[in-house]
Amino acid sequence: MNDNVSTTIFYHNKENMGKQITNLVKVVEVNELIGRTGGSTRTIKFKLQKNLV
C-alpha cells in the first residue's frame, strides 16, 4: 500500500460497514488494516453515507 494515498470508504449502516471490513481483511493483512484505520498512519477512513432524500 502507498502511504501517500488516503481512502474514504462510505457505508450505509453498521452491517454494511462490517461487510466492507471483512472484504478489506481478505485483501489487506489484519495488522496492516488496523494501522491504516487508526493512529498516526491512518490512511483509510470510514464515513457514514447520509441519505439524499
N, C-alpha and C positions, 0 to 999 in steps of 0.2 A: 504494500500500500504506500501511497505517496503522502508524506507528512504535510505537503503544501496544498492539499485538496481538502476542502470542507464539504460535507454532505449533510443535507437535511432530509430526513425520511418522515413523510407525513402519514398519519394514521387516522382512522375514523373512530375507533373505540379501543379499549384496553385489549380485547380479544384479538383485534386486527394487529395491534402493536406486538402482542405475543407471537403471532404467526410470522411477522416480519423479523423479529429477533431470531426465531427458530431457523428461518431461511438464511439469515446472516451467519449463524453459527456453522451452517453447512459449508459456507464459502470462506469464512474467516475463523481462525483459531479462537477459542473462547477467551483466552487471556488477552489476545490482540483486540478483540471486540470490547472487552472490559476497559482496556486502556484507551480505546478510541471513543468511548462514550462517556468517559468521566476523567477527572483530573486535569493535569496540565497538558496532556497530549490529546485532548478532546478534539476530534475532527468529525465525529458522527453525532448528529443531534436528532432527536425525535420530537415532532411537533404535532399536536392535535389539529386535524383539519376541521375548520369551522364549516358549518352548513351554510350554503349560499342563499338558501330560502328563508 
